[in-house]
Amino acid sequence: MSNQDSTANQSVIATTRRRYRSVKNSRRLGRFLSNRLNVVGLLFVSVVVLSAIFAPVIAPEGPNEQDLFNRLDSPSAEHPMGTDQLGRDVLSRLLYGARISLQISLAVVAITLAIGTAVGLIAGYAGGWVDEALMRFVDILLAFPGILLALVIAGILGPNLTNIMIALAVVGWTQYARIIRGSVLSVKQEEFVKAAQLMGVPRRRIVLRHILPNVVTPVIVLATMDMAYVILGTAGLSFLGLGAQPPTPEWGTMLSQGRNFVDTAWWVVNFPGLAIMITVLGFNLLGDGLRDVLDPRDMGDVENKGM
């Protein structure tokens, strides 16, 4: 076969691959948007993210700006969600609190995803005593209730947001490791992996190029739903006084400070609670939708096979 024929064949193959992926992505998007709950979840998450990004523009005033003459004012045109016990605008604090919650969630999920993926890949591909040692360590951590372990770690390290991130990251990476390991054990039995091994492809290249792309789907879904868990965990620990400290406008701290006024000023507690509920619900619905459309058993999603 001439070089021209070989080049032409490669061009045809590349074009076919692009068309195949374009059709597959279009079908995935159609399936996702056809489910109303998926759209609701995407809408909730989008609203929270956009609110956090544009908080300085949307917020009526600064999150810590006090007006002691207008303490515990009910919702009005000037303060759409009322004011708290120090006269601070609740809406402003909610908007800036969204920034804190999302930043912590992204940081924790990124750390746990990186650690869990690395441990799962090593354990699943290496096998033997390496797999046994790593998985037994994971089992030890999983033997403790997650939120209780995070509570202990945060209590030892001290009350601040950085220590909350560390505590939640220590607890969270284990589930990623287990899921990745299970997927690796399945994928490494596939013929394209065995063929790469027989051809003498280095282990690192096999893991990163052939195995990792085929095990990321469940991790993407888990990471999306884990955002909700981290937001809840952060709010819970802050509510107990182990997270953000006053006057930081964090949702859990707002709940903690406003609980004494729940009978006289319902808006001080209800609006932060509603913000947490909407955000957590949004990420859970979005994760469920992604799980359905990214199912590797559907539409031949395992790459390196077929096309």
Secondary structure, 3 states (H helix, E strand, C coil): CCHHHHHHHHHHHHHHHHHHHHHHHHHHHHHHHHCHHHHHHHHHHHHHHHHHHCHHHHCCCCCCCCCHHHCCCCCCCCCCCCECCCCCEHHHHHHHHHHHHHHHHHHHHHHHHHHHHHHHHHHHHHCHHHHHHHHHHHHHHHCCCHHHHHHHHHHHHCCCHHHHHHHHHHHHHHHHHHHHHHHHHHHCCCHHHHHHHHCCCCHHHHHHHHHHHHCCHHHHHHHHHHHHHHHHHHHHHHHCCCCCCCCCCCHHHHHHHHHHHCCCCCHHHHHHHHHHHHHHHHHHHHHHHHHHHCCCCCCCCCCCCCC
